[in-house]
Amino acid sequence: MQIPTLTTDRLILRGYREDDAPAIAALHGDPEVIRYISPDGVPEPSLADAWDHIARHVGHWALKGYGKWAVDERATGRFVGRAGLYDPPYDWVGLELGWTFARDVWGRGYATEAGAAAMRWAFETLGANEVVSAIHPGNAASIRVAERLGERKWRDGTLNGKPALIYGITKDEWRARNART
Ligand SMILES: CC(C)(COP(=O)(O)OP(=O)(O)OC[C@H]1O[C@@H](n2cnc3c(N)ncnc32)[C@H](O)[C@@H]1OP(=O)(O)O)[C@@H](O)C(=O)NCCC(=O)NCCS
């Protein structure tokens, strides 16, 4: 399927390509990046695992019609992270909106910018009624991103066997918030 491209002020959200594997491997090889998102906390810098990751997310788009985007920085054309949707039918928390960026670009507002574009697409184009974000309780930066996007804590949960805070926002809440801004 054709994965849509979303353009924001500083970022381009696009479908994964096979040649993203080295950048994904570098992302997953950084212990700080995977600290709260890897089930076992072990860095995974191999190209083979990076390719599996790419194939999984391209497959998610093919099977479900939505998924995660690779995110490029417009100023440099460089892959800087990913953001978007994930909702496998088994053992998952719901239509999850997530974000992960390379450490050297943290703190520039990229996760918030990409997350906002993906959230808009989920509500306006996909027609979702709500999105959730499952966040490790210690992941203060990710909690802040969720809050900046208008999500609030809905419940305590688990993800991959670890405690997770389930943040979320409904379409009506998103609409009301966007009418104000
Ligand atoms: C979470 C993550 C995506 C945030 O990316 P980012 O581009 O730096 O995020 P933004 O710049 O848009 O916003 C970060 C916000 O968190 C705040 N923040 C950053 N580190 C923080 C910390 N340790 N404690 C509290 N707040 C923190 C920032 O100040 C900013 O809030 P502000 O704009 O109100 O000042 C990034 O840290 C990351 O990739 N982490 C590893 C992967 C991961 O954990 N993903 C989330 C899975 S749920």
The ligand as an SDF file (V2000), in Angstrom:
LIG
                    3D

 48 50  0  0  0  0  0  0  0  0999 V2000
   10.3850   10.6130   24.6910 C   0  0  0  0  0  0  0  0  0  0  0  0
   11.0950   11.2590   23.5090 C   0  0  0  0  0  0  0  0  0  0  0  0
   10.5030   10.7170   22.2160 C   0  0  0  0  0  0  0  0  0  0  0  0
   10.9050   12.7670   23.5840 C   0  0  0  0  0  0  0  0  0  0  0  0
   11.4720   13.3250   22.3800 O   0  0  0  0  0  0  0  0  0  0  0  0
   11.7800   14.8790   22.2280 P   0  0  0  0  0  0  0  0  0  0  0  0
   11.8220   15.1880   20.7840 O   0  0  0  0  0  0  0  0  0  0  0  0
   12.9380   15.2360   23.0790 O   0  0  0  0  0  0  0  0  0  0  0  0
   10.4560   15.4890   22.8670 O   0  0  0  0  0  0  0  0  0  0  0  0
   10.0130   17.0100   22.8410 P   0  0  0  0  0  0  0  0  0  0  0  0
   11.2230   17.8820   22.6910 O   0  0  0  0  0  0  0  0  0  0  0  0
    8.8940   17.1480   21.8520 O   0  0  0  0  0  0  0  0  0  0  0  0
    9.3670   17.2080   24.2780 O   0  0  0  0  0  0  0  0  0  0  0  0
   10.0070   16.6970   25.4080 C   0  0  0  0  0  0  0  0  0  0  0  0
    9.3610   17.3130   26.6350 C   0  0  0  0  0  0  0  0  0  0  0  0
    9.7700   16.5640   27.7700 O   0  0  0  0  0  0  0  0  0  0  0  0
   10.5020   17.3880   28.6390 C   0  0  0  0  0  0  0  0  0  0  0  0
   11.5250   16.5620   29.2140 N   0  0  0  0  0  0  0  0  0  0  0  0
   12.6130   16.0600   28.6260 C   0  0  0  0  0  0  0  0  0  0  0  0
   13.3010   15.3120   29.4960 N   0  0  0  0  0  0  0  0  0  0  0  0
   12.6140   15.3510   30.6520 C   0  0  0  0  0  0  0  0  0  0  0  0
   12.8090   14.7820   31.9350 C   0  0  0  0  0  0  0  0  0  0  0  0
   13.8560   14.0020   32.1930 N   0  0  0  0  0  0  0  0  0  0  0  0
   11.8910   15.0480   32.8900 N   0  0  0  0  0  0  0  0  0  0  0  0
   10.8080   15.8230   32.6450 C   0  0  0  0  0  0  0  0  0  0  0  0
   10.5660   16.3800   31.4450 N   0  0  0  0  0  0  0  0  0  0  0  0
   11.4690   16.1460   30.4730 C   0  0  0  0  0  0  0  0  0  0  0  0
   11.0140   18.5120   27.7770 C   0  0  0  0  0  0  0  0  0  0  0  0
   11.3360   19.6650   28.5500 O   0  0  0  0  0  0  0  0  0  0  0  0
    9.8330   18.7290   26.8630 C   0  0  0  0  0  0  0  0  0  0  0  0
    8.7820   19.4070   27.4980 O   0  0  0  0  0  0  0  0  0  0  0  0
    8.5580   20.9860   27.2860 P   0  0  0  0  0  0  0  0  0  0  0  0
    8.4510   21.1890   25.7970 O   0  0  0  0  0  0  0  0  0  0  0  0
    7.3080   21.2630   28.0000 O   0  0  0  0  0  0  0  0  0  0  0  0
    9.7680   21.6580   27.8360 O   0  0  0  0  0  0  0  0  0  0  0  0
   12.6090   10.9490   23.5330 C   0  0  0  0  0  0  0  0  0  0  0  0
   13.1080   11.2570   24.8010 O   0  0  0  0  0  0  0  0  0  0  0  0
   12.9150    9.5040   23.1900 C   0  0  0  0  0  0  0  0  0  0  0  0
   13.0620    9.1490   22.0300 O   0  0  0  0  0  0  0  0  0  0  0  0
   13.0610    8.6380   24.2150 N   0  0  0  0  0  0  0  0  0  0  0  0
   13.4020    7.2510   23.9870 C   0  0  0  0  0  0  0  0  0  0  0  0
   12.2590    6.4540   23.3640 C   0  0  0  0  0  0  0  0  0  0  0  0
   11.0220    6.5010   24.2310 C   0  0  0  0  0  0  0  0  0  0  0  0
   11.0860    6.3450   25.4600 O   0  0  0  0  0  0  0  0  0  0  0  0
    9.8750    6.7480   23.5870 N   0  0  0  0  0  0  0  0  0  0  0  0
    8.6020    6.8770   24.2600 C   0  0  0  0  0  0  0  0  0  0  0  0
    7.9860    5.5530   24.4980 C   0  0  0  0  0  0  0  0  0  0  0  0
    6.4630    5.7370   25.4340 S   0  0  0  0  0  0  0  0  0  0  0  0
  1  2  1  0
  2  3  1  0
  2  4  1  0
  2 36  1  0
  4  5  1  0
  5  6  1  0
  6  7  2  0
  6  8  1  0
  6  9  1  0
  9 10  1  0
 10 11  2  0
 10 12  1  0
 10 13  1  0
 13 14  1  0
 14 15  1  0
 15 16  1  0
 15 30  1  0
 16 17  1  0
 17 18  1  0
 17 28  1  0
 18 19  1  0
 18 27  1  0
 19 20  2  0
 20 21  1  0
 21 22  1  0
 21 27  2  0
 22 23  1  0
 22 24  2  0
 24 25  1  0
 25 26  2  0
 26 27  1  0
 28 29  1  0
 28 30  1  0
 30 31  1  0
 31 32  1  0
 32 33  2  0
 32 34  1  0
 32 35  1  0
 36 37  1  0
 36 38  1  0
 38 39  2  0
 38 40  1  0
 40 41  1  0
 41 42  1  0
 42 43  1  0
 43 44  2  0
 43 45  1  0
 45 46  1  0
 46 47  1  0
 47 48  1  0
M  END
$$$$
